[in-house]
Amino acid sequence: MPRPRAWIRLPSGAALDLINPSPQAWTDEDLAARLARTYRWGGESCWDWPLSVAQHSLLVLVLRRQASPQPLSPQEALMELLHDAEEGFLGFDCISPLKRVLGQPFQEVGSRLLRAVNLRYGLPDWSPPAYRLHKQADRVAAASEAVHCVGWSHEEVRDVLRIDDAVLTANPLVDRYGGVPWEPWPSDLAGRRFLDELKALLARR
């Protein structure tokens, strides 16, 4: 049988095979644009725009920086910024319970894409302590987004989504970028801000 392939066109005009991804197939601009056009929470929003994975990634990075007793290294910050990078190529932010239902083939596609991202940007696997800190920030971001961006109640976040972490009142991104707290950014703005952060971290490293 022929080798399976699943090509997508990227904003730069390049093509990426989702089944056998090359780490050099995309530009940084491609990744930023794709993440800015991939939406969390099934695209549901109580604002004019859904929340993009690009904006979520920046929020998780800010939360990790705030929680760390010492500044994150550029590599640590890149790992936070790129933790959902494969979703930009899939065009789909799949929640963990659904991933388990979709099964091993879907998870393997995502894992291959994430390995390609890690190879491209020289990122190691998470250490257990670093992963725990990352997941804490990721869960706090998710709980806060669910309430402020999507419209879940605090009780629903706990009882339906099964997230026990605290819901933030203030949006940490406002201190850096301004704007209305918790308002999702238009995709072009989210992509530009993600790309600026990515390039700055790559230059520092």
HELIX and SHEET records of a PDB file:
HELIX    1   1 ASP A   28  ALA A   36  1                                   9    
HELIX    2   2 TRP A   41  GLY A   43  5                                   3    
HELIX    3   3 VAL A   53  ALA A   67  1                                  15    
HELIX    4   4 PRO A   74  LEU A   81  1                                   8    
HELIX    5   5 ALA A   85  LEU A   90  1                                   6    
HELIX    6   6 SER A   96  LEU A  102  1                                   7    
HELIX    7   7 GLN A  104  TYR A  121  1                                  18    
HELIX    8   8 PRO A  128  GLU A  145  1                                  18    
HELIX    9   9 ALA A  146  VAL A  150  3                                   5    
HELIX   10  10 HIS A  154  ASP A  159  1                                   6    
HELIX   11  11 PRO A  172  TYR A  177  1                                   6    
HELIX   12  12 SER A  187  ARG A  204  1                                  18    
SHEET    1   A 2 TRP A   7  ARG A   9  0                                        
SHEET    2   A 2 ALA A  15  ASP A  17 -1                                        
END                                                                             
